Amino acid sequence: MQSASDRPEYPAHWEADVVLRDGGTARIRPITVDDAERLVSFYEQVSDESKYYRFFAPYPRLSAKDVHRFTHHDFVDRVGLAATVGGEFIATVRYDRIGADGMAASAPADEAEVAFLVQDAHQGRGVASALLEHIAAVARERGIRRFAAEVLPANTKMIKVFTDAGYTQKRSFEDGVVRLEFDLEPTERSLAVQRAREQRAEARSVRRLLAPGSVAVIGTGRTPGGVGRGLLRNIRASGFTGRLHAVNKALPDDLRELDGVPAHRSVRDIDGPVDLAVVAVPAEHVPEAVTECGAHGVQGLVVVSAGYAESGPEGRERQRALVRQARAYGMRIIGPNSFGVINTSPEVLLNASLAPELPRAGRIGLFTQSGAIGTALLSRLHRRGGGVTGVTGVSTFVSAGNRADVSGNDVLQYWYDDPDTDVVLMYLESIGNPRKFTRLSRRTAVAKPLVVVQGAGSAPQGHAVRATRLPHTTVSALLRQAGVIRVDTITELVDTGLLLARQPLPRGPKVAILGNSESLGVLTYDACLSAGLRPQPLRDLTTQASADDFHAALSRALADDTCDAVVVTAIPAIGESSPGDAELAEALRSAAAAVPTKPVLVVHVELGGLAEALSAATSTAPHATGSAPPALATTRASDATTGPPAGPAAGPTSAAGPTSAATGPSTAAATGPTTAAAAPTPQTPAPEDSRLIPAYPAAERAVRALAEAVRYGQWRRDAADPGRVPEYEDVDEKGAARLIDGLLARGQGLTLGPDDACELLGRYGIRVRRALPAPTPDDAARAARDLGYPVALKATAPHLRHRADLGGVRLDLADEEQLRRAYAELTGLFGRPEELRPVVQGMAPRGVDTVVRAVIDPAAGAVLSFGLAGAASQLLDDMAHRLVPVTDRDATSLVRSIRTAPLLFGWRGSAPVDTPALEELLLRLSRLVDDHPEVVAVTLEPVVVAPHGLSVLDASVRLAPPPARDDLGPRTLPVY
């Protein structure tokens, strides 16, 4: 018997929670000697056919020897993993290291036999595929590079698991057995397979939460009022198409209904499956509720209860325990401290949130972490009238609360291929996994717009966030590179989202401006210039313009090939010929409909009647025969804040809903965009393909939204051809690897000396100009003779390094006399040579001084940065950033992204510099840090870019063991 002291150390870092193909979860962990009973129980539930496939013979039960063998591992040469749900095994996998003769072996043998067994009830859920990813990662960690598996030809499911994994493999057939051998090194195909499986599994796990067939609300009070009773009322009032149950353990035994809903004392008492449980009980009672849900087979939880990580360290531990408990039963959690979820699909009609009414159905997916911001966004979207009626309403809404489990990444996976969502709006107070979020954002943005407000401060209590050393501005720049439309306020979030929800993307930055107010047109023109757009000369229609005048002017502008978008400005007009609001809305809509490939926006000033008409023109809510179309309240331009709206509209009662929309005209003035289209009859919904024109109360807001759409449209066009990572024949990747290994053998992390840094960079074709130390004037003279005049004398002390403005550099020293004089000046000004650390360097051709940096951030990954050298650029933070690996198109855009880029291209008559050489340098450095993650930081400063060629005058390189890359490892759920 193996005693506890004799056991190998348990590899706790192999434990992981995973999402399976059907959206459920399982826990993967090493098998230990304490699992004997679990193993036997598991094996008894496996069919005889599956046992035959595993052992190639009838094998009804495990012997004591088998149990000992399958539970005793050294976690090096023999490893077993189990997938568990509810603490019980549902599948196992093991490997045994073998030598060339096929017998048991130890390192340095690098091959192992692998075998799986999955309970029949859980086959088809992707358990074996998940186990293969994890056992392969374990094997690589233990020095195993290749797996071998022997499978019966009839076991097609297991053969498919191996062949679909994407590894490089070899197949043979001998003695009636298929033998598969495959390398464990990840390939592009294996990573693609893994990420496709990740997307399908995580999307389905969210779909189970947003489209349940049955819901139980746990914590419904016996008397009206309270959170649980309110949630029950909201779900019922939304017209939920599935089965609804009320649960409260304090209910009397004889109570069978609550608000017309079947009532139960426990989830276990419900006859039939429950897909989703909405938990609204005090935090101390949540574990009991979760246990009952798990025992009943509930698929997911929305936890509205507070008292978790947002309340301090004790609550944080309570939150971690909640996640562990739920995942043990295969359930995912939205929350805790969640505002709830909404799905407006006619097939679901679920309002499991604290918003008292279901928002209008539409094409916008909305995600927030904060319940208060969620309330404000729903309210603001609702108050925009036609902007959220019909096709521009909400498809689904998720408030993640503390984001203990389901995060923005999971919901992005769902929205990526959700046919009901065209635009994604996200308010993120923190990003838990920036590397993954960037990857998912890039893929999503290719298919549909993704608009994000990202909090700039510290993460709120309860949000676990990976540490990043990157400034907020850098993270924002990287998100933009990934196609994210990054805005600063929820007003901009809604403004931009409503434009993208129904208008086409502009083909370029050229904007036509027309309207009946020259002053408003000038404001719009100036706003376009400030936003980087190219406005055309104003087309003033005068205040006497009729609806026909607007129609004709808009038609001409849209027909102009030099116009990419049109902004229409409108002010109230007085006179018999002035158009009515409905007449003007129809004139604009009909003109825009004739050219559906160009976006049209309206800027209006205090046009309550027009806003009412525009709202009525696009409402899809049914009205009583003979009643007037609904007019949603419009709002004042002063209400463009980032927080919840003031007054009653800030509360949940104004979140959304057709009832409040149909109460008649409002006297409030407009603050948000409405949308113009043809006015259907009161009983007829707006057609699905109607052209909705967003209207804004301020020129700046309309132009800002348009500018974001222009940038996004350009990104989409660029994404169609992202460029390539070029190959360079003079790159010595293997030589660099040997050098790095040798240098790291000296210690865990080190900054390289000048010679080592130059040698490593040289392996990638990056040449650094020699700089010779000059501790004395005589040493300086000898160095200058070796290098050849003219030379530069530089102080390299930390406080003077790269600070030519402080006078620590002397240039163009033509002979020894000038050199010695300069040496005396430097030491006289700044102190002794040992303090200055002077060096002598050959003069480089004159040009523009730049700086190039690369850093591996533990959260975001490898980042390449570029800017001009000098105090001015540092003060203005004028640096551009790209994620590594950088393509040739990335390098080209990186050089042109900084505000001071004109200095590189002949500004004010200066000679343009060699930007192709600069782009090649960026690409070579990107290759270096991508090929060798041990290179955790590189700074090239200054890099003098001349009209012909460039010179790297100084380089700093830091090596360290590379940070873990979970994006290359097996699929896992985060542990917060």
Steps between C-alpha positions, in 0.01 A plus 500: 500500500635840403517740794430872465867581542593266213260655251635722219421865541149571374510729192219735600569726202362229271153549644268692269135570430397463135191572293379199305346487155141528628580802721521311828816499709726232642803500724821335383748389766771240561392157621642409842505198731192638676290451188475121512129489588415772248686307229315177574163678507583674173601176331178328606302763308690445175335274242649167404563630149703797626698270730573274203625795295726601788655159579447314167323220685203447731593665829196513726676625813831638621721280712671629813824507300332711231364744756844534656663557163246757386513703823872492583697742285836670529369799298807482276516170312148388593218752516125464521241777472129484570212719390252538785150638544355519849822346631449177303706376204340528154818428299866409548821522299848377579840482341795269564845602378655238273836443335589404146413138582151593614571413862466724805781755516611823661653818366666569260246279320252747345212278387198379696198280443168670567155349561154639579177374651181709500170408663239429235262760647760770442625395157445765234554788745861561395645357823768293325611798289539716811691223680731457201592871510582479870688170497705629204591814696602288799710275275681796345575631847655162588717486188277275289480608139293226337193291582416153367154346522366163394131499407267234364377589149139492620569764763441781252415758766841472663681496165316823418613658829863445400471588132295817561745638758716660232837355604749367245441126502578165339259207472572131450300176515639177640351187662146642475588818692533858380815660639508878509813700574497878524732776608384715793649826383210738433444575133300774331231245428491362856469854640226579248313183596539580869373856461206392284401250767545767765269735311227241450513381861504843661229631267277207590566549870372858468210394278385264777481801732329736254255262332377261770193285458417523869590743778480480879520817709648408837416744777150614404348661806162399636381861487526751214822696487858392526755411235392139444134583464589786264707268282213252485261777399740630231548157344127434501414843360754466218297211356770238558427212265632225727398356836534722807522393865515688830718351774521594867571255780286712735183455295214320676461134406154559361596796275502384140511831310657843532386774263352231280833313486552148640665534844739255668697483820804358320630466146503125563120510527460623143368234267712520189830659399608851591739669260566826686475597865487868594631520856386790718557378855745641758861401433514264796214293355635485143715184553193302604312622193793409273517150648131445429539633147796275435318195631202580276714544188454875454718620212589853611456772761440874502597613849351839587598469865762742633749458784789351306836637385362852482469489880861415585737204560240280670259555215775425248554157655124445502496583129780256418319227691181576305678458167667177608169363621308589185766370262518174693143440386569607143324837535614845389422820689410852397581715802493512792371852562348493151225727370374205294459391138254581219417326173242668275483221242135409434595141564619585854372838632702482821540793738688341790624837618412784731375706205122494540422483127641308205684733256387509141645227285783603274851429377723642777672270749576680827750394769583679823673402819331768710129480573479879531655549156274229361198689631630824349565340161161333478333823605702709254433264211131506583482880515652526153158416365517369146867432554413183684167404356484220252827384358714726719382363833675254729551135406655386826626671815742358757609660826794295626518661844819384669589291193598202713440256214328615179687802364496728200716247315234232537222730382714607202530133404119482502441822306762413237261270314169607656270572203289739711787737583652743250679743734666435836520768771711432809569701815809344659621616839787252468635241257583173671695345212619772257684256273191290441270802480720649228498174305121462524443868422701477180298203381166655602576841347553338161137386513322776693582829674622483861474827695665514843523740791792391716548624856829682547529466876574205723277195473191511723479282808415147401668511158806281467729655240837380374776745577619704204790741478356673196351849535129539440567688176709211369227246579251723320727519196533122492122461517465733203754291311274201565205681339335617822319833470632656820292786643515687830144540628172314491356789299759432229434128538131543419559769234743278311302182552178643361679628190664162433182307571324613185722718282758363254867549570647805324750426227725787601530827693339741248188655652231713338320747729166649406216666687295808572740658751834638393615538862419141587669393178819687597500326838465167324778592255739591782411184690584294190842666471572434868399135462733444205224491238504687168191719480390640167386865463171569679176476306274759664135451409395813699231507765227504233592153372207267440491123540548471124810719528645267765412197288665642188814617683544167679447310174766709325747454786451125509542476124833683517787252466723729706269467802522208745242613759247779551417701811168687477456799734150622584359775718139603561373709211214749487290567195232354284753314284684349798471122504311317769693258714348186351539644149870574558563155649340334197699720259830402663409134520394469139816672375723282717319184393594566138873471586522237775880477487574836669421597859279797582482677837283787621602778738197681637454773759209480745261353246262329736242454227754355258633264764142391567442447130823309456416283798151433369638427156703208625296360785409135465279486805134426416250775574128502549301581189461873461761586762789730427846350446707494816748778556789408720633776717799673351764656717716810522854511368617590849409146608807353327656367820671173564301406805140391549243753389357719767149483630255217447666399173807392695318228682402158380148621420630680193728223382286419198171362390219551256256608770696808599569573134134523413385743765476790260708802412750626753600857560860420580764617258731275306844374608558191307485388146165400365454326169315606186319271261178477307201521730308173495137499593441465874411133460791418264853439631786670321633271228814309586696670223382856578778760502534635854679835517648588841448859615724674753443816707859624457733511202795377706317183599388417148846562356672303774280198425562541127877524551496175695305335219752630244794361697324169550415476131866557413602233752257254341650565157852462636406181687406338171871515413693510830837464332768244569790443734801505265783251514861623505776271380759644737298424816679240715217374722686192628815696573296755695334220697836351598629840604188569710521161672862561587431848635200389706713227656667781694178594682123531489491847352767737382563812297758422234826685473570696182696223329242227572213728399672586172571135427140391565352780292752427227361148467184669368677745274475796739839674507587727791777756451801425717543720807836463674541585870719802575583508873792742429583757232773270367248212472267732314774595255590134436135413445460784253805387305353147481161624384622783279409865519257674523367355826252576774575507873202400717435466872309177571425553869131418569405863570661619174430205269291602196481857631686703240300800621700493826829543316644153557586449132766656277468438125715532189835495678739516206836435668672411826528861614122552476442165670722582800344845531149346499608242758620776731172691453286199589697410811507863603123532470378164628771347719759226492523253210397207721176685566444599136599166340607669172515310172629585154295412192543561130273767355187381325341674203267777612128424506200476730556349845245228582449236766388138453396280790367148548370360826324182603214591730369215719139590420499639147793311347782635285462865397710699251511880547635785288538876536738788455775540757510805721326673787216640287382155387526367854303791636223454243512118533530488122567129460327247275460134592433169325465145620772256398538339249491809284421469130642721227174696495513538878852642475394747234204623706707506820747749353214723384287478816686747719397865497856609417522270195518796255858556620588171329350599166657835416313740728558867415751425226723256689628190323275193538673218687534133412173365642533163320822440697316598819215262423749218440656568840157477664430170324836350601454595865146360493637171368761488776257536791244274332751223438659532844257587782798500737582843354261687730610857425699679228562872460674645197565870571584703316443360155611772258307466176684677217390563141686181415515229766491522876735462797420334833720688745408325826319184601377349826387137518356313796461122520285299740313168504197566282166565670244223469293514180161363582380578149729224368408249770189287541159657538425602858259724683671777698543462874449831680 
